[in-house]
Structures are given as structure tokens and as C-alpha cells.
């Protein structure tokens, strides 16, 4: 079955259009940055946040998701009839907010700051996600939809798997502050494919 899918296929069969390519590359950076941090975040909370424990870590994560849901509903309604330019701008704005929050974690030592920066990540996700998914859906090649979705999943999951393993290694070797700053930089790299697409 795999042989039939790959042997004898022209390389152009696996080629995707520029916005789909930008989306997949950007999402790989975004989810890699997220998974540098998320699997070991509770350890950071317990070790580095005054009064921090597993319950605080879980509550902060829930707060992030609630902030994301609220912002996604608002952002989705606002973007319903907006241009690709608006959607690209909001995608990049959301990713910038997330990167600021990662840097904020590096300097957080209190529960209030922890929640504040997790809420900022939720807002960043909530602003960016509807815009990015709309761009991907509108520009997906209809005759290659399943191939492009599988390509999206495969590449992102490879990034997530690598980042999860690397995150633990980096945190144990260089500390959480370095890991958060690295996550911020990796997340910001996710903006570059959209800038190339705009050009």
C-alpha cells in the first residue's frame, strides 16, 4: 500500500500551494514551541513558582483554554468576511502575543504572573487560530485535500515529538528560563512563512 502511494509518483503530486505550505511550516514551529513547554510545565510550577503545585498548574492550563475559547468566538465572528490580508495579520499578531507570554514565563515567580501569561497565550491562540484555519481551508487544493491534511498532521507530529523530547533535555541541562526563551524564538520563527507568503 505504501509502495503504491510513493513509488512512481511524480514529485509534483506532493507539492502544495504557497499558503498551505506557509501554514504547515508555521504550525510546525508553533506546536514545537508549545510542546517544548507543556509536557513539563507542572514541574516548573512546583519548582519555580512560590506556592505552586500540580493543582495550580492544571488550573492555569484550564484558564488558558477558557481565554482561547472566548477569543476564538470573537475572532471567528470578526473574520467571517475579512480578506486574507486581515487573516494573515491576526495570525502573526496572535503568535507574537504567545511569544511574549513564553518570555514572561522565564521571569515569573508568582501565581498571578503565571495565570496572566497563560491567559495571554490563550488570547494569542484565540486570535490566530480561526484566521489560520480559515486561510488553510480556503486555499487547500480540493483534489489533494486528504494528502495535504495528512502532510500537515505528519510534519507537525514529527515536530511535536522532537520538541517534547528536546524540551525535557534542555530544561534539565540549561534550566526553564532558557527553555522558555527558546520556545519564544521558535514560536516567532512561525511568522516567517507568512511574511514570505505576503511578499
Secondary structure as UniProt FT lines:
FT   HELIX           2..6
FT   TURN            7..8
FT   HELIX           11..14
FT   HELIX           18..37
FT   HELIX           38..40
FT   HELIX           41..48
FT   TURN            50..51
FT   HELIX           54..78
FT   TURN            79..81
FT   HELIX           84..106
FT   HELIX           111..139
FT   HELIX           142..144
FT   HELIX           145..174
FT   HELIX           176..198
//
